[in-house]
Amino acid sequence: MKLSNREIKEFYEVWFKLLRVVNEKHNISPLSKTLTHGEVSSEETSDLRDYIWTHPECIDEAITNENIDLNDREMSVLKDWRNRYIYSDFIMLEHRSNHTVFMDIKNDMRLYAVTGVTELLKKVYPKRLMPIVVKTALLPFKSKIIYDGSLGMISPDELEFPRDTYSNVYRHAKKSWGTSFTLPHKE
């Protein structure tokens, strides 16, 4: 499953407004002030994206910034991201009919049902490539879990446990907690 065209547009409107406002205040990247989907790659925004998720207080600054130009719905989305994002290393383990299972390997080995943003994840990352280790932020959006538009690949050599243990850890996590379709609130 992926977002609808309307949802893609809504996601990127909020995402690029956040990137622009944070970049204007903190000068992280030499990007144009008019960031729009299709005109800038995720590689070009990666430093800014990393800054946002490692300094989440900048989202609070954006929420109170009168220049961000968000309507009430968009503001609600941004507040939800601030309160419920997970920025971590994940293993993409399995494609299901409506989502792809991500396991958070930095925090608690929890499983999340993630929806693709612009493409079906199983189309971009076929089963034969699985498991895949990525760094991303999971975000709530329209009663789904999505990622922030960028999946930074990580070498399996950087992990704390060997690649052949993924299936055992996955089986244990599935049995212990199941797969979550919502993100927890920040404490």
TORFISE-889187 format. One record per residue (C-alpha): residue number from 1; residue in one letter; x, y, z. Coordinates in Angstrom, 2 decimals, padded with zeros to 5 digits. Last residue first. Layout:
// residues N
    nr   rest         X         Y         Z
   NUM      a         X         Y         Z
...
//
This chain:
// residues 187
    nr   rest         X         Y         Z
   187      e    006.80    010.63    027.02
   186      k    006.41    010.61    023.26
   185      h    003.12    009.11    022.05
   184      p    003.25    005.59    020.63
   183      l    002.97    004.97    016.88
   182      t    000.02    003.17    015.36
   181      f   -000.38    000.01    013.25
   180      s    001.76   -002.06    015.62
   179      t    002.82   -005.59    014.68
   178      g    002.63   -008.27    017.36
   177      w    004.14   -007.76    020.78
   176      s    005.68   -011.00    022.06
   175      k    004.96   -013.43    019.20
   174      k    005.86   -010.97    016.46
   173      a    008.93   -009.82    018.41
   172      h    010.12   -013.43    018.90
   171      r    009.60   -014.34    015.24
   170      y    011.40   -011.18    014.12
   169      v    014.34   -011.87    016.46
   168      n    014.62   -015.41    015.10
   167      s    014.32   -014.22    011.49
   166      y    016.91   -011.51    011.98
   165      t    019.52   -013.86    013.53
   164      d    021.23   -014.61    010.19
   163      r    022.26   -010.96    009.79
   162      p    024.50   -011.02    012.83
   161      f    023.78   -008.85    015.85
   160      e    025.01   -005.40    016.85
   159      l    024.60   -003.95    013.39
   158      e    027.20   -001.98    011.43
   157      d    028.01   -004.95    009.16
   156      p    024.40   -004.86    007.92
   155      s    025.37   -001.69    006.04
   154      i    022.77    001.01    006.45
   153      m    020.52    002.38    003.71
   152      g    018.90    005.75    004.32
   151      l    015.17    005.47    003.64
   150      s    013.83    008.93    002.88
   149      g    010.26    010.17    002.55
   148      d    009.70    010.66    006.28
   147      y    008.36    007.16    006.81
   146      i    004.67    006.23    006.96
   145      i    002.44    004.82    009.70
   144      k   -001.23    005.04    008.90
   143      s   -004.29    006.74    010.40
   142      k   -003.89    009.70    007.99
   141      f   -000.21    010.20    008.84
   140      p    001.80    009.04    011.84
   139      l    005.54    009.22    011.26
   138      l    008.41    006.75    011.17
   137      a    011.77    008.45    010.87
   136      t    014.44    006.72    008.82
   135      k    017.63    004.70    008.96
   134      v    017.47    001.52    006.92
   133      v    018.50   -002.16    007.13
   132      i    017.12   -004.42    004.43
   131      p    015.96   -008.00    005.01
   130      m    015.08   -008.50    002.26
   129      l    016.55   -008.05   -001.21
   128      r    014.71   -011.08   -002.70
   127      k    011.44   -009.68   -001.36
   126      p    011.59   -006.68   -003.68
   125      y    012.58   -003.24   -002.37
   124      v    011.10   -000.59   -004.69
   123      k    007.99   -002.58   -005.65
   122      k    007.59   -004.06   -002.18
   121      l    007.76   -000.55   -000.75
   120      l    004.77    000.49   -002.83
   119      e    005.62    003.91   -004.15
   118      t    004.98    007.55   -003.23
   117      v    004.78    007.26    000.57
   116      g    004.92    003.55    001.32
   115      t    002.90    002.30    004.29
   114      v    004.62    000.94    007.39
   113      a    003.24   -001.69    009.78
   112      y    005.54   -001.45    012.79
   111      l    007.36   -004.12    014.81
   110      r    009.05   -003.46    018.13
   109      m    012.70   -004.47    018.60
   108      d    012.98   -002.07    021.56
   107      n    015.19    000.86    020.77
   106      k    017.88    000.65    018.13
   105      i    016.54   -002.30    016.12
   104      d    013.09   -000.91    015.37
   103      m    011.52   -003.62    013.19
   102      f    009.74   -002.58    009.99
   101      v    006.95   -004.71    008.48
   100      t    005.76   -003.55    005.06
    99      h    002.14   -002.64    004.50
    98      n   -001.18   -003.51    002.88
    97      s   -000.63   -006.98    001.37
    96      r    002.36   -007.85    003.54
    95      h    005.99   -007.19    002.76
    94      e    008.47   -008.58    005.25
    93      l    011.57   -007.63    007.18
    92      m    012.51   -004.01    006.66
    91      i    015.05   -003.65    009.44
    90      f    014.99   -000.35    011.23
    89      d    017.50    002.17    012.53
    88      s    015.87    004.99    014.41
    87      y    013.80    008.13    014.38
    86      i    010.37    007.36    015.88
    85      y    007.76    010.11    015.54
    84      r    004.72    010.46    017.84
    83      n    004.52    013.84    019.55
    82      r    006.30    016.00    016.99
    81      w    004.68    014.16    014.08
    80      d    001.24    014.70    015.61
    79      k    001.96    018.40    015.99
    78      l    002.92    018.58    012.31
    77      v   -000.25    016.77    011.21
    76      s   -002.42    019.05    013.36
    75      m   -000.74    022.10    011.84
    74      e   -001.52    020.72    008.37
    73      r   -005.20    020.34    009.27
    72      d   -005.37    023.82    010.81
    71      n   -003.74    025.52    007.78
    70      l    000.01    025.94    007.75
    69      d    001.79    029.12    006.66
    68      i    005.22    028.50    008.21
    67      n    005.83    032.23    008.61
    66      e    004.07    032.51    011.98
    65      n    006.63    030.22    013.60
    64      t    005.06    028.57    016.67
    63      i    004.81    025.13    015.05
    62      a    008.23    025.59    013.44
    61      e    009.85    026.24    016.81
    60      d    008.16    023.13    018.22
    59      i    009.53    021.19    015.25
    58      c    012.96    022.63    016.07
    57      e    012.56    021.05    019.52
    56      p    012.90    017.72    017.72
    55      h    016.68    018.16    017.49
    54      t    017.88    014.69    016.39
    53      w    014.84    014.26    014.12
    52      i    015.10    017.74    012.61
    51      y    018.88    017.60    012.17
    50      d    018.71    014.27    010.35
    49      r    016.15    015.73    007.92
    48      l    018.32    018.78    007.32
    47      d    021.37    016.65    006.63
    46      s    019.31    014.34    004.35
    45      t    017.65    017.10    002.29
    44      e    019.83    016.82   -000.81
    43      e    019.86    013.02   -000.58
    42      s    016.04    013.02   -000.40
    41      s    016.04    014.73   -003.77
    40      v    014.79    018.23   -004.57
    39      e    012.49    019.43   -007.32
    38      g    010.09    016.48   -007.27
    37      h    008.41    017.57   -004.06
    36      t    008.89    021.26   -003.38
    35      l    011.44    023.35   -001.51
    34      t    011.15    027.03   -002.29
    33      k    013.85    028.53   -000.09
    32      s    016.51    026.79   -002.19
    31      l    018.83    024.47   -000.34
    30      p    022.27    025.31    001.06
    29      s    021.66    023.06    004.09
    28      i    021.66    023.45    007.87
    27      n    020.96    027.19    008.12
    26      h    019.28    026.92    011.57
    25      k    016.32    029.32    011.22
    24      e    015.83    029.21    007.45
    23      n    016.54    025.47    007.43
    22      v    013.90    024.78    010.06
    21      v    011.31    026.84    008.18
    20      r    012.09    025.23    004.81
    19      l    012.18    021.65    006.11
    18      l    008.86    022.11    007.94
    17      k    007.21    023.64    004.86
    16      f    008.66    020.78    002.83
    15      w    007.13    018.14    005.09
    14      v    003.72    019.82    005.37
    13      e    003.25    020.20    001.61
    12      y    004.93    016.83    001.05
    11      f    002.38    014.97    003.15
    10      e   -000.62    016.77    001.63
     9      k    000.54    016.06   -001.94
     8      i    001.17    012.41   -001.13
     7      e   -002.24    012.22    000.54
     6      r   -003.96    013.57   -002.60
     5      n   -002.06    011.11   -004.80
     4      s   -003.06    008.25   -002.48
     3      l   -000.47    006.97   -000.03
     2      k    001.07    003.58   -000.62
     1      m    000.00    000.00    000.00
//
